[in-house]
Amino acid sequence: MSAFSATLAETGAKGCTIVADKGFFSKANVSAMDAASRAYVLPLMSNIALVDTSFLDDEQTRSFDGCFEYHGRVIWHKTVGVG
């Protein structure tokens, strides 16, 4: 995270959102991004016990907050709290 933060600072980018792959999730990385007031999107591996996934029991799309298209695929998303 420190190398990534340094790289981001060097670009001078402001108001950007960090989008990482699912291997990037850790308490340390989330804490660092929160401390730096960075916006982020982190997909989670299915075995993460920190998130209540009961919304997945409803097979309808109404359980999600919305969707977007990425590389020709529809990605459904839901904002959930961690902890």
N, C-alpha and C positions, 0 to 999 in steps of 0.2 A: 504494500500500500504506500509506503514512503517513496519508493521509486516512481510509482504511478502519480502520486501527488506532486512530486517535483517536476515530472514531465508535463502535467497539466498546468502547473504554475508557469512553466517556461513558454507555453503556447500563448499565454495571456487570455485564454478563453474565459469568458464570464457568462454566467447564467446557463451553463450547459448541464445536461443530465448524463450521469455515468450509467452505461448499460454494460453489464458484465455477464460472463457465462456462469453456469451454476456452480462451478468449482471455486468461484471467488468468494462465496459466502463464508464468513466466519464472524464471531463476535468482535474480534479485533478489527477486522476490516469495516464492519458496520459502525463500530464506535469511532473509528478514524474518520469515516465519511460524515457521520453526524457531527463530530467535533469541528470539522472543517466546513460545516453547513453546506455540504454538497447534496444535490438531488441525485437519486440513484434508483435503478431498477435491477433487482437481482432475482433471477429465476432460482427456485429452490429444488434440490433433489427430493425425490419422493419420500425418502426416509428421514427427513427433518422433523423432529417431534415438537419443535417450538411453535408450529403453526397449526391451528385448528383447521383441518381440511374437510370438516363435515359438510361444507357447502358443495363438495364434489358429489355427495350422495344424490343431489337433485340433478338429473341428467339433462335438464333443460338449460338453455343459455341464459335464462333470467337470473341465475345464480351469480353471474359474472357482472363486472362493472362496464364492460365494453370489449371491443376487439379492434385490431388493426392488421394490416397486411404487411408481411415481411418476406421478401424473396418469394413471392407468389403463394405464400401460405397464410391462412387466417390464424392469428394468435389471439386467443381469448385471455383476458386478464381480470384479476381481482385484487384489490388492495386489502391486505390483512395485517393485523398487528403481530408482532413477534414478541413472545414472552409468555 
